[in-house]
Amino acid sequence: MGKTIERSQTGVRIEKRLLKVLKGLAEHLDLSLGDLLEGMALHSFENKPPFSKSTLGKIRQLKEVYDLDLVAADSHRLKERGAKR
C-alpha cells in the first residue's frame, strides 16, 4: 500500500518543447504529468536513473518530434526570448 501524501497545485514555467516531450512521455507511460515529475525527482534525489533503456528510446523519439535539442549542459544557461540581462 502506498504512502498518503498531500499535493500542492503550482504554476511552473518550463521550456515549451521540453514540456511537450514530458507530456508525450507521461501519456506514453499512462501517467499524469505530475506523477512523472514526482517520479523523476525522487529517483534523482537518490541518484538513481528514472528510465529504462526502452523509455530512453521513446524520449529520443519525442525529442526528435518536438525538435528538442537541449541537453543537461544547457541547464541553468537558458535565456528567455526577449528577457533583459
C-alpha positions in Angstrom: 0.0 0.0 0.0 1.3 3.5 -0.9 2.1 6.3 1.4 -0.5 9.0 2.0 0.6 12.4 0.8 -0.7 15.9 0.2 -0.2 17.6 -3.1 0.1 21.3 -4.0 -1.0 23.0 -7.2 1.8 25.0 -8.7 2.3 27.2 -11.7 5.8 26.4 -13.1 7.3 28.0 -16.1 9.1 25.5 -18.3 10.6 25.5 -21.8 7.9 24.8 -24.3 9.4 21.9 -26.3 10.6 20.3 -23.0 7.0 20.4 -21.7 5.8 18.8 -24.9 8.3 15.9 -24.6 7.3 15.4 -20.9 3.6 15.4 -21.7 4.2 12.9 -24.5 6.2 10.7 -22.2 3.6 10.9 -19.5 0.9 9.9 -22.0 3.1 7.0 -23.3 3.7 5.7 -19.7 0.0 6.3 -18.8 0.9 8.7 -16.0 -0.1 12.2 -15.2 2.5 14.8 -15.8 2.7 15.4 -12.0 3.3 11.7 -11.3 6.0 11.6 -14.0 7.8 14.7 -12.5 7.5 13.3 -8.9 9.0 10.0 -10.0 11.8 11.7 -11.9 12.6 14.0 -8.9 12.5 11.1 -6.3 14.8 8.9 -8.5 17.2 11.9 -9.0 17.3 12.6 -5.2 18.6 9.0 -4.7 21.0 9.3 -7.7 19.0 6.5 -9.5 18.2 6.6 -13.2 14.4 7.1 -13.6 14.1 5.5 -17.0 14.6 2.1 -18.7 16.5 1.7 -22.0 13.2 1.4 -23.9 11.8 4.5 -22.2 15.0 6.4 -23.1 14.4 5.3 -26.7 10.9 6.8 -26.6 12.3 10.0 -25.1 14.7 10.3 -28.1 11.8 9.9 -30.5 9.8 12.5 -28.7 12.7 14.9 -28.6 13.1 14.5 -32.4 9.3 15.0 -33.0 9.3 18.2 -30.9 12.7 19.4 -32.1 14.1 19.5 -28.6 17.9 20.0 -28.9 18.5 20.9 -25.3 20.9 18.8 -23.2 21.9 18.7 -19.5 24.8 21.0 -20.1 22.3 23.7 -21.2 20.7 23.6 -17.7 20.9 27.0 -15.9 22.2 28.7 -19.0 18.9 29.2 -20.9 17.9 32.7 -21.8 14.2 33.5 -22.4 13.4 35.2 -25.6 13.0 38.9 -25.0 14.4 38.7 -21.5 16.8 41.5 -20.4 20.1 40.6 -18.8 
